[in-house]
Amino acid sequence: MPNGDPGLPNLDELPGDEPPPYIEGPTGGPAMPAGGGGAWSKEGATDYQHTMATMTGILGMAAGFAIIGGWFIGGVALGLVAIVTGLEADRMSDIARDPPKPYEQPVIFQRRVSNPPGRQDPIASRLGLASQYGVTAMVTMQGLLDALERGEGARRDGNIDWAVAHAGIARVATRTMDTNLAYQAWALSSAAAALKSTAHDVVIPAGDIGPLQKALADPKIVQQWRQAGLDAGLLDTEIDRAVARLRAIKPLTQGGRLSELVDRTARTIYATAYKRVQSAR
């Protein structure tokens, strides 16, 4: 499960036609510790950041094409996942910098309840799962960031007790975050499988940002994305930042069929997360 034992499928056995479980109740942050956890590196944050930024671009473009083309529930679901993955990319950028912060306080994981829309739709429901696991990962990432920043502050002050305490939190949070991201990638691969061969599996052309720009210029569509984000557990300030990121997206340099673009990028994220989880055992 997302906050406990990962139970992840092997890399060559990722069941795209079977999604991971839906999350009920507050989510995010580690489960009760069991085992050592993994070691964090700034290189790991950078790897995730770049792939999440790629996924944000794909999903953002797809959301524009879907909602302007008349697939409303799909456009809302795709836009929501794009908002979440954009925020994850930003959070990874913060983790890669991890400046020292005051450290004499424990890290608290502010769990959230996430109920994205579209649970009755065969495709939107799987995109909603990806949003859930993304919000879960964001909670864990924030705790990891707090632990890294406070640990660095303690290390610079020579306070070994707080440095050790925060290092322990960082190790547990790292493994949990890798697991959260693996589940999110699994959900995205599952959504791609459900999308394949349907009328909604459109070709996203390289260089065409028009539909996304048109969607972002419509206050009613932006409000739908905002409400979906709030239902999924995001804050207004986070949604504002994510929508600004969508407005700044550059056109795709390489187009392709939506299901193939999403599945390929999801499997890249899954491979990174899976290997990190396995190496931490």
N, C-alpha and C positions, 0 to 999 in steps of 0.2 A: 504494500500500500504506500501512498505517497509520503507519509510521515513515519513509516516504520521500515520493516524489512523490504528492500526494493523488489525482490521477486521479478526481476526484469528478464524478458525474453532474450535469448542469445542474438547476436548481431544478425546472423543469417536466418533467424527464425522470427523476426519482428512481424506479428500478424496484422498486416494492414487492414484486413477485413474485420478484425475484432478490436474494439476500442478498450482502453483501460477503464477502471470503474469510476463511476460518478462520485464526487466528494459530498458528503453530507455533514453539515455543521461547520464550526470554525476551523480554519485551515492555515497552514504555514508554520515554519519553524520546525525544530527537531522533535522527534518522539523521545521517550525515555531512553537515554544513551545505552547502547549495547555494542561493545567493540570499540575499536580505536578511532574510527573516523579517518578522513583523508587530509592530506596536506594541501594548502592553498598556494597558488602562484599567480603572479600578475599576468604571466603568459597565458594561463588558463582563462583568466577574465577576458583577455584580448581575443582569444580564439572564439569564445562564446559571443563576444560583442559583435564581431564582424559577421558571423553567421546569422545572429538574430537581426542585425541591420538588413541583411539580404532578405530574410524572411519577411520583415516589415515592409520592404519595398514590394515584394511579390503580392502579399496579402492586401496592401493598400491599393495597388493597381486593380487587383481582382475585385475588391469591394466597390470601387468606382464603376467598373464594367457591370457588375451584378446589379447594383441598385439603380443605376441609370437605365440598364437594360430590362428592368421590370422584375427581377428576382429579389424582392424586398427582404424577406427573412434571411436569405443568403448574404445579401449585401450588408445587413446589420451585423450578422455573425462574423463575416470576414473583416469588416471594419473594426469590430471589437477585438478580434485577435491581433490585428495590426496595431491597435492602440496598446495592447498588453505587451507584445513583443518589442515595440518601440521603447516602452518604459523599461523593459528588461535590459535592452541594449544600453540605455542611459545608466541604469543601476550598475551594470558591469563596468562602464567607464569610471564611475565613482569608486568602485572597488579597486580598479587598477591603480588609482591614485592614492588611496588610503592615507591621507595626512594624519599626523598624530592629533589626538583629542584628549580632553580630561577623562581620566580613567577610573576614578574611585567610585564606581557604581556598576552594578551588574547589568548585563545585556538582557533586555526584555523583548520577546518576540510578540509583536502586536498582531495576533491572529485575526482573520477576517472571515466573514460568511460570504460565499460566492454563489450566486444563482443566476448564471447567464441565461438569456432567452433562447427559445428554439428547441426545447427538450423533446418535442414531439416530431421534429423534422429529422429525417434520416441523415442529412448532411449537416445542417446547422447544429444539431445536437452534438456532433463530434467536434465541430469547431468550438462549441461552448465548452466541451471538456478541455480543449487546448487553452481556452481562456482561464478556466478554473485552475489548471495546473500552473499556468503562467502567474496568476495572482498568488498562488501558493509559493511559487519560487521567489516572487518579489518580497514576500514577508521574510523568507529565509535569507535572501540576499541582504536585506536591510540589517538583520541581526548579525550576519557575517561581516558586513561593513562596519557596524558599531564595534564588534569584537576586534577587528583588525586595527581600526583607528585608536581605540582605547589601549589595545595591547602595545601599539607603537609608542603611545604617550607614556605608558608605564615603563617600557624598555628604555626610553630616552632618559627617564628620571631615575633609572636604576631600581625600580620597585619590583622585585622579583615575584612577590606574591600575586600582585594584580596582573603582571605580565603572564604568569603561568595560568591564572584563572581565565584570562581572555584568550590565551592560546588554545586552551581546552575547548572553549565555546566555538572558536573559529574552526577547529578540526571537525567537531560534530556537525556544525552548520554547513561546512563544505561538502561533506558526504551527503547530507540531506538535500542540499541545493542541486548537486549532480543528479540525485534520484528524482527530484521534482522536475528537472529539465528533461530527463529521459522519458518520464511519463508524458510530459507535454509534447515531446517530439513523437512519441507513440500515438498520441491522440491526433496529431496533425497528419501523420501517415495514414491513420484510419480514416480521417476525413477525405484525404486524397483518394483512397480506395472507393469510398462511397460516391465520390464525385465522378469518378472515371466512367466514361461512356454515357453520361447523362447529357441533357441539353445544356446544363450549366457548366460543363467542362469546356469552356471557351479557350481560344488561343489568345494569349496576352501578347500583343505585338511590342517589339522593342521600340522605344522612343515615343510611345503614345501615352501621354499623361492626361489627355483631355477629359476622359470620364471621371477620374479622381478629382480633378480641379473643379469640374461641374458639380460633383457631389458636395465638395467642401464649400462651394459658394451658395449652397442651399441650406438656410438655417434650420429647416425642418429635418433634413437628413442628419445634420450635425447634432441636433437635439436627440434624435433617435440613437445615435452612437453614444451620446452622453448618458442617456438613460440606461442603455445596455451596460455601459461601463460602471455606473453606480450600482446596478443590480448585481454585477459581477464582483463587487467589492472594492472598486477603485474610488479614490477621492476626487473631488472636483478639481483640485489643483493638479493632480496627476493627469486627469483627462485633458485639461487645458494644455499641459506640456506635450502630451502625446499628439493632440490635434495639431499643434504647432509643428511638431516633427513631420506629420503627414503632409502638411502644407509645403514643407521644404524638401520632400522626396524628389529625387531625380528620376527621370525615365529609366526603365530597364535597358541595359545595354544588350541583353540577349533575351529575346522573347521565347515563347513556347506554350504548350498546352498547360492549363492551370494545374491539373492533377499531377502532371509530371514535375512541374516546377516546385510545387509544395512538397511532394514526396521526396524528391532528391535532396532538398534543403533540410527537411525533417530528419532524414536518415543521416545526414552529416552531423546534425546536432546530437542525434541519438548515439552515434558511434563515439563521439567525444565524451558524452556523459557516461555511457556504458563502460568504456575503458577506464575512466577515472574511478567509477564505483568499484570495478573489479580490482584495480590496483590498490585500493584503500582497504581491502579485506585482510 
